[in-house]
Amino acid sequence: MSDFHHFAQRFDDLVARIDSADVRVPEDSALIGLAADLVPAITRLLRGGIDLLTDVEAAYAPPEDEPSEIPESLRQIGLQISMEYASRDLNDVAFFARTDLRSAHEQLISIATRKGHMMALATHCESSLRRLHKALISVESALFEFEGREPPRRQWFDLEVSLQICKLYWNLRRETGGYTVDPSKPLDVRLRSVLYRIVAFRELSVYPLLRVEDRVSLRRLSKGILDWLNGDERRPAVAHRLWQDLTAFADILVHVSHRQELQEHDFSMIARAYRTLFGDGAPAASVPASLIAEMHALLGLDDKLDKLIMQGSEGAVEAWRRPMQRLQRGLSQGGAVAGRLDLLSD
């Protein structure tokens, strides 16, 4: 079996083991300690990934010495140079991926050997497996490209799950600090509304896929609201502090809920929507209802765009131009847009 087929099988086997691993930790404080039980399995997977990438680097290392044979033609010289560059590119990808996995492994071991850091351990269990999955798929794709073969169709994330999480966080932000919040409503009414929203979140199938620290924070905040609502005193100062905590937490979630892998999805959708509305220079007569339905997946990226999406086909089409152009620039440059940045990637 050639090196390539051998490596292809090793990648396939390790990715399958990662896909079958379950590192979700319950957010209940009494169960967070279960994260310690996951450490041996995750460290074995990380070491397997490090060993695999080390072997890829060794097998595909570019030649260090001068070639033993002088190329006979310019074409041969070109092929030789091209092969050396391709080999270096593959090695660079493998090297940086392996370095990241070593860092993840060291961090996990360091936290696992300290007492009283169960939350950090649970977080690193989840993030280490995601980093491993991403590293393997990136190097596997580079290896197949080097060999001139079609890489396996893989995703190191679930796009639909990522979009559901973004929408979940956007809904929470809308309840706490979005433009739809009515500040004239009594604080107890607003807190109760948020509590119902969080309780509804816990019933969703996507809820266990949230980061463990986010689930713990939601649990803590909901308990604080419930204690205040059921309390005898209902001190206004406590309610205001709860509301401030909720607002700050929801803002953070929306700003970090854009995992890196969603940027390509968002840029593609914005570009397609912009062509639909302004492809011929002049604005379209109206915003199609089907386009508005699709763009609900972009809620949370920009407050101005959020308002336009929620208003639907009402208003002038021209109002969409500037926020869409702003988002296109931000996403194409890989910079921070007004909303989501990076959930679950570490």
URHUTA-V520983 format. One record per pair of residues at least 6 apart in sequence whose ideal C-beta (glycine too) atoms are under 8 Angstrom apart, sorted by the first residue. I is the first residue (numbers start at 0). GAP is how many residues later the second one is. Records with the same first field share a line. If there is no record, write none. Layout:
I = GAP ; GAP
This chain:
2 = 56
3 = 139 ; 143 ; 145
6 = 45 ; 48 ; 49 ; 52 ; 136
7 = 132 ; 135 ; 136
9 = 42
10 = 41 ; 125 ; 128 ; 129 ; 132
11 = 140
13 = 31 ; 34 ; 35 ; 38 ; 122
14 = 118 ; 121 ; 122 ; 125 ; 139
16 = 28 ; 31
17 = 27 ; 111 ; 114 ; 115 ; 118
18 = 114
20 = 20 ; 21 ; 24 ; 108
22 = 15 ; 19 ; 102 ; 103 ; 106
23 = 102 ; 184 ; 185 ; 188
24 = 6 ; 7 ; 9 ; 10 ; 13 ; 97 ; 100 ; 101 ; 187
25 = 6 ; 8
26 = 185 ; 188 ; 189 ; 191 ; 192
27 = 191
28 = 187
31 = 86 ; 87 ; 90 ; 180 ; 184
32 = 85
34 = 83 ; 86 ; 87 ; 90
35 = 76 ; 82 ; 85
37 = 87
38 = 69 ; 73 ; 82 ; 86
41 = 66 ; 83 ; 86 ; 87
42 = 62 ; 65 ; 66
44 = 84 ; 87
45 = 55 ; 58 ; 59 ; 62 ; 82 ; 86
46 = 58
48 = 49 ; 52 ; 83 ; 86 ; 87
49 = 48 ; 51 ; 52 ; 55
51 = 84
52 = 41 ; 44 ; 45 ; 48 ; 82 ; 83 ; 86
53 = 44
55 = 34 ; 38 ; 83 ; 87
56 = 34 ; 37 ; 38 ; 41
59 = 27 ; 30 ; 31 ; 34 ; 83 ; 86
60 = 26 ; 30
61 = 22 ; 25 ; 26 ; 29
62 = 21
66 = 13
70 = 6 ; 9
85 = 60
86 = 59
88 = 53 ; 57
89 = 49 ; 52 ; 53 ; 55 ; 56
92 = 45 ; 46 ; 49
93 = 45 ; 48
96 = 38 ; 39 ; 41 ; 42
97 = 37
99 = 31 ; 35
100 = 30 ; 31 ; 34
103 = 20 ; 23 ; 24 ; 27 ; 28 ; 242
104 = 23
106 = 17 ; 21
107 = 13 ; 16 ; 17 ; 20
110 = 6 ; 9 ; 10 ; 13
111 = 9
118 = 93 ; 94 ; 97
121 = 90 ; 91
122 = 88 ; 89 ; 90
125 = 85 ; 86 ; 218
126 = 217 ; 218 ; 219
129 = 26 ; 27 ; 214 ; 215 ; 216
130 = 215
132 = 23
133 = 22 ; 211
136 = 17 ; 18 ; 19
139 = 11 ; 12 ; 14
140 = 10
143 = 6 ; 7 ; 8
144 = 6
154 = 106
155 = 105
156 = 102 ; 104 ; 187
158 = 102 ; 103 ; 106
160 = 45 ; 48
161 = 97 ; 99 ; 100 ; 181
162 = 99 ; 102 ; 134
163 = 40 ; 42
164 = 41 ; 44 ; 45 ; 92 ; 178
165 = 91 ; 92 ; 96 ; 131 ; 133 ; 134 ; 174 ; 177
166 = 129 ; 130 ; 132 ; 133
167 = 33 ; 36 ; 38 ; 42
168 = 81 ; 84 ; 85 ; 88 ; 131
169 = 84 ; 87 ; 129 ; 130 ; 136
170 = 26
171 = 22 ; 25 ; 26 ; 29 ; 78 ; 81
172 = 77 ; 78 ; 80 ; 81 ; 127
173 = 6 ; 7
174 = 6 ; 15 ; 18 ; 19 ; 22 ; 75
175 = 14 ; 18 ; 67 ; 70 ; 71 ; 74
176 = 70 ; 73 ; 74
177 = 128
178 = 124 ; 127 ; 128
179 = 130
180 = 9
186 = 49 ; 52 ; 53 ; 56
187 = 41 ; 46 ; 51
189 = 53
190 = 34 ; 37 ; 38 ; 48 ; 51 ; 52 ; 55
191 = 33 ; 37
193 = 31 ; 52
194 = 27 ; 30 ; 31 ; 34
197 = 20 ; 23 ; 24
198 = 23
200 = 6 ; 17
201 = 16
206 = 8
207 = 7
209 = 8
210 = 132 ; 133
213 = 39
216 = 32
220 = 21 ; 24 ; 25 ; 28
223 = 18 ; 21
224 = 17 ; 21
227 = 6 ; 10 ; 11 ; 14
252 = 90
253 = 46 ; 85 ; 86
254 = 84 ; 85 ; 86
255 = 84 ; 85 ; 86 ; 87
256 = 43 ; 83 ; 84 ; 86
257 = 8 ; 42 ; 43 ; 79 ; 81 ; 82 ; 83 ; 84 ; 85
258 = 81 ; 83 ; 84 ; 85 ; 86
259 = 82 ; 85
260 = 84
261 = 78
262 = 68 ; 71
264 = 32
265 = 32 ; 35 ; 61 ; 65 ; 74
266 = 61 ; 64 ; 65
268 = 25 ; 26 ; 28 ; 29
269 = 28 ; 54 ; 57 ; 58 ; 61
270 = 57
272 = 18 ; 21 ; 22 ; 51
273 = 50 ; 51 ; 54
275 = 8 ; 12 ; 15
276 = 6 ; 7 ; 10 ; 14 ; 40 ; 43 ; 44 ; 47
277 = 6 ; 43
282 = 33 ; 34 ; 35 ; 37 ; 38
283 = 33
284 = 32
285 = 27 ; 31
286 = 25 ; 26 ; 30 ; 33
287 = 25
288 = 23 ; 24
291 = 17 ; 20 ; 21
294 = 10 ; 14
295 = 13
297 = 7 ; 11 ; 29
298 = 7 ; 10
299 = 6 ; 39 ; 40
300 = 26 ; 36 ; 37 ; 38 ; 39
301 = 21 ; 24 ; 25 ; 35 ; 36 ; 37
302 = 35
303 = 18 ; 19
304 = 15 ; 18 ; 19 ; 22
307 = 7 ; 11 ; 12 ; 15
325 = 11 ; 12
326 = 10
329 = 6 ; 7 ; 8
330 = 6
